[in-house]
Amino acid sequence: MSVDVVTLGEALLRLSLPPGSRFSELSQLGVSIGGAESNVAVALAQLGYSVAWVSAVPDNDLGRHVLMRLGSLGVDTQFVGVVPDARLGVYFIEPGSAPRPTQVIYDRKEAAVTRLESSDVPWAVVDSAKAVHITGITPALSDSLRELSIEFTKRARSSEVPVCVDVNYRSRLWGADEAKPVLLELCQEATLVIVTEEDARDVFGFKGSPQDVVRYARDAFSAEYVALTVGSNGAILCDTEGIIEQPGIEAVVIDRIGSGDAFAAGLVLGAVKGDVASYLPTAVAMAVLKLGIQGDHFLGSQDDIDGILSGALREVSR
């Protein structure tokens, strides 16, 4: 069996307050599925690529709901373990409204995914993929996942499969001093590293202009490509040819969660195609499109992306 992309990581149950409400007045909750690597898997599947998500869910109705939902969105879930007497991680979202930020509360300790072992990974599928993807969240979830994350990147790299690492530092999971050596090891196995301007500064200590930071990062990681996201200003990519800048696109924000994963998916497509640099505009367009969609998942098409990049979309399409 061969797939375009293999991604390894968690999925969580997402419980969202209605816009404008606060945790202190908790009454209604919207239910959906989220999680960085599974979000990337959904985005890739929506664009017609074959993507296998490697993970574990509990052997209960919540776990089965995750498999059913992601499967309905085109994700190959056959390599997801079903674990008895386990739980599904949960997170709660209080949507922000500028200048009030979005607030997130996680409850994911000892979730089923933390029991994932090397023997659960379909290594033959990893070795034959066109690209693999992982984020810095996965190694932060448990010691065993830390070891598995390193093995995942090393095995793929040894099989000459492009490795895509999205740093995705989460300060509530581990401190910068603990995270830095692990994330650095992951990034040094990567073909493509994606990092935010904040994480580049706070975790790795890279300072200066965005152009300086992305150069420092590429030198430190020895990755072929490093992409630096700079919020609403877009993104910068550094490769052997130099620096490419892609400006941001104005958008009305419905839901910020998952926009970084949509961006990552766009660059993973570039890794699949062997031309990451030319997919930087696609990645920015996917992130912008996701900002206008409720929930974690990128639910769009190539026509949506092309319309954003061309500026040809009408306010009302009819």
PyMOL commands that set and color helices and strands:
alter all, ss='L'
color gray80, all
select helices_A, chain A and resi 23-25+36-46+61-72+112-115+118-120+123-128+138-140+143-158+176-188+197-202+210-221+231-233+259-273+277-291+302-310
alter helices_A, ss='H'
color red, helices_A
select strands_A, chain A and resi 5-8+12-16+30-34+51-58+80-83+90-94+103-107+131-135+163-166+192-196+225-229+235-239+242-246
alter strands_A, ss='S'
color yellow, strands_A
deselect
rebuild
show_as cartoon
